[in-house]
């Protein structure tokens, strides 16, 4: 397993350089006295979950990603419907596809037992994302912490701001830019699709009626198209799964980028990174395909940068006792 360790000083230096994303001051040492075993506790729950659900790592990092792109990394995605909350879980980008909430609940319960009222749900998502990557063979890093949880959700913004698998490169880069992330971040974070899966209903248009042409997406290799059509017939179960990386799906590596070079990106938003004519992203894909170390280094930087999108800190928000609902006053 490739490992990249960063000191508190190094992480804080990176965060200072990212003040255009957020003025928040997160720290890798935030729970050093209040809950020193936080990463061990979260990792233990995740390790157990992996034994019965190989998809859980990809699912948890997706929760963190979808949470941060709405109102910042504030745990708002985890809130259920209530008299005052219209859950983001029912948004276009999340309904019937986001998962892993029960594992987050288990992580929260374990932390409440060890250090009650201390660790936020937003921080749990950030810690779990790092653990998911490192346990799957990818890089590890010390996660900047200190986020607090939102008391509200924003389903309307979740509908419009979260990048979708059908987005073209222009739409993707625009959504990333709106939260302070650049093209390198787009390509590096898309590399998380080196593990996980997508539902047939998400890719069926590419396979049979791309952009209303009545034909498949021409950027899909013919052999890969045949495989995907076999797994996802034109009619039938829209929730059947296809691996995002058909080669090394349970391993976090740089195979995703080689797949793009071979026209084997599962989502159109994936293949757009390599197949969009004259796109600057092509050079980045080529670099990551031949140099896994560079991909890992850039991925870590982009994850830290994404995790610092408008977090609630200090006395803002709250530390929820139950990730699914706001604390009672």
C-alpha positions, 0 to 999 in steps of 0.5 A: 500500500502506498502511503503519504504521511503529512505532519500537522505543519504540512497540512496547515501550510496547505490549508493556508494556501487554500484560503480562497476556498475557505477561511476556516481553520481545520487541523489534523490535531483537532481531536488529539486530546478530546478524542485521540482514537477517532481515526482508529474507531472509524477505521474499525467500523469501516474494516468490519463493513468491508467484510460484507460490502466491498462497495462501502468504501466508494459509497462513503467517499461519494457521501463526502463528495456530495455533501461538500458540493452543496453548502460545504462539508457540513454533514447536511446530506446525512439529515433525514426528512423532518418537519423542518428538513427537506432531505438532500437524500431525495435530490436528483443526484442522491435518490436511490443511489447514495448509500452507506448511511447505516455505516455512518450511523455505526461510526457515530454510535461507536464515537458517542460511546467513546467520546460523547458529543465530540466528533461531528458527522461532517468529520466522520465523512472526511475520516471515513473517506481517507480510511476507505482509500487507504484500506483499498490500496491507495494513499493515506493522509492525515485529515484536517478536522474541526468541521461542525454539523449543519442544522439545515439541508438544501435539496434545491441546491443538491439538485443543481450543484452536484456533478452528474455522470451525464455532465459534459466536461464544461458542466463538470468544470463549472460545478467544480469551479463554483466551489473553488476547485480547478481542472487538476482537482476535477481529474484527480477527484474523478480518479476515485472512480477507480473503485465503486459501481454505477446503476444501469439507469445512469448509463443506459442512454450512453449505450442505446440513445446517446444525445438522442441519436438512437445510437451508442456513445461513439467514445465507448470502445466496441468491445466494452460497449458489448459487455455493458449492453450485455449487463444492461439491456435496453429494458429491464432492471435499471438498478443493476450495477456495472463496475466503474473500473472493469479491471481492478474495481476493488483496488484504489489505483491509477487503472481508471486513467488507463481505462479512459485511454482505452475508451472504457470510462463507464460514465460519460463524465469520465470519458469526457476527461479524455475524449473531449477534443483538445481538452487540457484534461487529456494531458492530466489523464495521460500523466496519471495513467503512467505515474501512479505516484503523481496521481496519489499525490494530487488526489490527496491534495485535492481531497484536502482542498475539497474537504475544506469547502466552507466548513462550519467551525468554531461555534457555528452549527453543532455536533449532532448526536445523531447524524440523521437529525438536528439536536434538540435544544 
